Amino acid sequence: MARSLLGMTAQGEKAYAYSQGGDEIIVGFFDDVARYLAVVRKSGAPESGFSPAEMDSILALNGPPADWKSEKSGDPAQAKISKAGKKTISPDQPSTCFSFTDNVRHVIGWQPGDKPFVFFLLPSYPGQPHILLNEWQVARAIG
């Protein structure tokens, strides 16, 4: 067992983690249905993102890589500036957002440009609680 990332153990969340090739893979379940997957770089160059070949392997954990759609989030240079002069959104690089839909499920995911992990979520599933997350919550839970 691993530490659950969402803190929803009262709703049936259980998480399992294992290491593979210097990365930690965390799979979260609700009532025996896999609802999220996180791949976290633990060794090597942890500040670097995943290579295109690594991302294809990671995407294949959820569905055929060719069936995924991806796009970069907004330009970090366009980050909003508060009245105090601080950036309210401050990633060094934009996140890459992913989505995959087949006949049964719609999976979403993201890879923050400045964090060494990628996260995928099945936000809704029949008979299961809906999960509403944002990048900040996930980054805080992963550490």
C-alpha positions in Angstrom: 0.0 0.0 0.0 1.1 3.6 -0.6 -0.1 6.8 0.9 -3.3 7.8 -0.9 -2.9 11.0 -2.9 -6.4 12.3 -2.6 -7.1 11.8 1.1 -10.4 10.1 0.3 -9.9 6.9 2.3 -13.4 7.3 3.8 -14.8 7.1 0.2 -12.8 3.9 -0.5 -9.5 5.2 -1.8 -6.6 2.8 -1.7 -3.2 3.5 -3.4 -0.4 1.1 -4.4 3.1 2.1 -5.5 5.9 0.3 -7.1 9.3 1.3 -8.6 10.2 0.8 -12.2 13.4 2.2 -13.9 14.0 5.0 -11.4 10.4 6.1 -11.4 7.7 5.5 -8.8 4.3 4.5 -10.2 1.3 5.2 -8.0 -2.1 3.7 -8.8 -5.2 4.8 -6.9 -8.3 2.7 -6.6 -11.8 3.4 -5.4 -13.7 0.1 -4.6 -11.3 -1.9 -6.9 -11.6 0.5 -9.8 -8.4 2.3 -10.9 -9.1 6.0 -10.9 -5.7 7.7 -11.0 -2.1 7.0 -12.0 0.9 9.1 -11.2 4.4 8.5 -12.5 7.0 10.3 -10.4 10.7 10.6 -11.4 12.7 9.5 -8.3 16.2 9.1 -9.6 18.4 10.4 -12.4 17.7 14.0 -13.2 14.5 14.6 -11.2 14.1 18.2 -12.3 13.8 17.1 -15.9 10.5 16.1 -17.6 10.0 12.9 -19.4 11.3 12.3 -22.9 8.9 11.7 -25.8 9.7 8.0 -25.7 9.1 7.8 -21.9 5.8 9.7 -22.4 4.7 7.2 -25.1 5.4 4.4 -22.6 3.5 6.2 -19.8 0.5 7.0 -22.1 0.4 3.4 -23.1 -0.4 2.5 -19.5 -3.9 4.0 -20.1 -4.5 3.6 -23.8 -2.8 3.6 -27.2 -0.4 6.6 -27.4 -1.7 7.6 -30.8 -5.2 8.0 -29.4 -4.2 10.6 -26.9 -4.7 14.3 -27.5 -2.3 16.7 -25.9 -1.8 20.5 -25.8 0.3 23.0 -23.8 -1.5 25.1 -21.3 -1.2 28.9 -21.5 2.1 30.7 -22.1 3.8 31.2 -18.7 4.9 34.6 -19.9 1.2 35.5 -19.8 0.9 34.7 -16.1 -1.4 37.0 -14.3 0.2 39.7 -12.1 -1.5 40.6 -8.9 -1.6 44.2 -7.6 1.3 43.4 -5.3 3.4 42.6 -8.3 3.6 38.9 -7.7 2.7 36.3 -10.3 -0.4 34.3 -9.3 0.4 31.6 -11.8 4.1 30.9 -11.9 5.2 27.7 -13.7 8.6 27.9 -15.3 7.2 26.0 -18.3 3.6 25.4 -19.3 1.9 22.2 -18.4 1.0 19.7 -21.1 -2.6 18.5 -20.8 -3.7 15.1 -22.0 -7.0 13.5 -22.8 -8.1 10.1 -23.9 -11.7 8.9 -24.7 -12.9 5.5 -25.7 -16.3 3.8 -25.5 -16.1 3.3 -21.8 -14.0 6.1 -20.2 -12.7 9.6 -20.5 -9.2 10.0 -18.9 -7.5 13.3 -18.4 -3.9 14.1 -17.4 -1.2 16.6 -17.1 2.5 17.0 -16.9 3.6 20.2 -15.2 6.5 21.7 -17.1 8.4 22.4 -13.9 7.7 19.2 -11.9 9.1 15.7 -12.4 5.8 13.8 -12.6 2.8 13.1 -14.8 -0.7 12.5 -13.5 -3.8 10.9 -15.0 -7.3 10.8 -13.6 -10.6 9.1 -14.4 -12.8 11.9 -13.0 -16.1 10.0 -13.2 -17.1 6.3 -13.2 -20.6 4.8 -12.7 -21.4 4.1 -9.1 -18.2 5.9 -7.9 -17.7 9.3 -6.4 -16.7 12.0 -8.8 -13.2 13.4 -8.4 -12.5 17.1 -9.0 -8.8 18.0 -8.8 -6.5 20.7 -10.0 -2.7 20.7 -10.7 -1.9 22.4 -7.4 -3.6 19.8 -5.3 -1.9 17.0 -7.1 1.6 18.6 -7.0 1.1 19.2 -3.2 0.0 15.6 -2.6 2.9 14.1 -4.7 5.4 16.4 -2.9 
